[in-house]
Amino acid sequence: MIKATDRKLVVGLEIGTAKVAALVGEVLPDGMINIIGVGSCPSRGMDKGGVNDLESVVKCVQRAIDQAELMADCQISSVYLALSGKHISCQNEIGMVPISEEEVTQDDVENVVHTAKSVRVRDEHRVLHVIPQEYAIDYQEGIKNPVGLSGVRMQAKVHLITCHNDMAKNIVKAGR
């Protein structure tokens, strides 16, 4: 059996209310992904995107992972976990910072994104992903990559994806 780290593999895991699905893909030199393993199990222990019986969910996850490993002839050590349900929410935010030098650096970009994601999110929620949408420098909007451009202040429009802390913890526990 080949370890997932010996080849460039990506593994997706979705723990849904109806089924648990695992997918193993091999990343090809051109960046395309070839699906080499699939596993699934009718879901047990889930209700409306939330865990209500951790042990049952863990068994379903293990069954789906085992099937995918067998088909792909690999040992899975990590997964990209898909989260869904009413405990997931999104919001758009804006961050603004002064540009440290005359030209925008990667540090400036990281700072403005950090500022945008530092807003208060709903109680008991945490930020899962920050997706920069566009940047603005002074009065020029719609910038996709601001590094190297000149200006005094920079703004970032970002899309935040958040989830309820406990719901996320329970799903992550089930996926380990």
N, C-alpha and C positions, 0 to 999 in steps of 0.2 A: 504494500500500500504506500502511496506517495503522500507526503505531508503537503498540506495546502501551501506552505511556505516554499517548497521546492519548485513549484510552478507559479506563475502569476495567476492566481485564482481570486475570484470575488464570490461571496456567498450572501444571498439575500434570504431573510427569514420574515415571514408574515404570520403573526399570531392573530387570527381573526375569530369572530364569533362562530362562523360556519366551518372553517377548516384552518389548519396550520400548514403552511407551504414553505419548503426550502428549495432553493435554486442555486446550483453551482455553475459558475461560468469561468471559462479560461480566457484571459485577456490575450488577444493575438497581437503580433508586432505592429499591426496597423491601427491598434486601439479598439478594434471590434471585439465583441464578446461572443464566444461560442458556448452555448449551453451544453454542459456535459453531464449534469446530474440533476435529478428532480426527486423530491420526496413530498408526500402529503399525508395528512391524517385528519379524519373528521374531528372537529374541535370539541373538546370537553373542558369544562371548568371556566368558560368565558361567557359573559353576558353583556351585550351592548358595548363591546370594546374594553370591558374591564374584567379583571381576574376575580373569580369568586371561589375557585378551588385550585390553589397553586399546584398541588401534587398532580392533579389530573392534567393541567396544562403542561407541566414539565414532561409528563409521559408522552403526550402528543408531540411536543417539540422534539423529544429524543427519537421518537419513531420517524418523524419526517427527516430529521438530520441523518439518521442511520440509513434510510433509503437513498438519500442524496449522496452520501459518502460511498455507499456500495456501487451505485451507478457510475459515479465519477472516479472511482478507485482512488480516493483521497481521504485524508483525515482532516476534518474541519476544526479549526481552532478559534475562529472569530467570524462574526456575521455582521451584515448591515441589517438592522432591525427596522421593519416598517411599523409605524404607529398610526392608528386611526381611531376614530371614535369622537364622542361629544366632548371629551376632555382635551382635545386639541383645538387651539384657536390661533388666529393670525391677526397681526396689526401692522400698519405702516407707520414708520417713525422717521424723523429727520434729525441729523446731528450736524453741528457746525463747529469748526475749529479754525484758528489762524494758521496760515501756512508758515512753517518754521524757517524756511529759507526762501529765496526768490522762486525756486522751482519746487513743485510737489514731489515729495519722496514717498517711498513705500511706507515709511513710518507715519507720515501725515495721513495716508489712506487708512492705515490701521487705527490711528487715533480718532479719525472722524467716524469710522464704523463703530468703534468702541463707545464713543459719545452717543451715537444714535441708539445703540442697544442698551444703554445704561438707564433707560426710562423705567418707571415702575410698571410692572406687569400685574395682571390680576392676582389677588391673594392666592397663595398656595400654588402658584404656577411658576414655571421656570422656562427660560429661553432655551430652545433646542437648536434652532438654526437662525442665522442672520444672513439674509440674501440681499446684497447690495443691488439696487435697481439702476441708479444713475447718480452722477456727481454734478455739482455746479461749482465753478470757480468764479468768484466775484459775480458778474452778471451773465456769464455764459452757462446755460443749462444743457442737459442732455449728454453730458460727457460720460463715456463708458470706461475709459482708462485715463485717469488724470495725471499719472506719474510723468514727470518731466515738463508739465505745463506750468506757466507762470501765473502768479496771482497773489492776493493778500489773504483771502479767506476761502475756505472750501466747505461745501455742504454735501452731505450724503443722504439720499433717500434709500431707506432699507425696508425690507419686509421681514418681520419677526414671526417665527413660528414658535408657539409656546404650548406647554402641556401641564396638566395637573401633576404636581410632584409625586404624590402617592401612586397615582395610576401608572406613571412612567416607571417608578421603582418596581412595582409589581410585575409589569410586562418584562422589564429587564431581568428580574429574578427568574422568571419563567424561561427566558431565552438563554440562560447560562448553562 
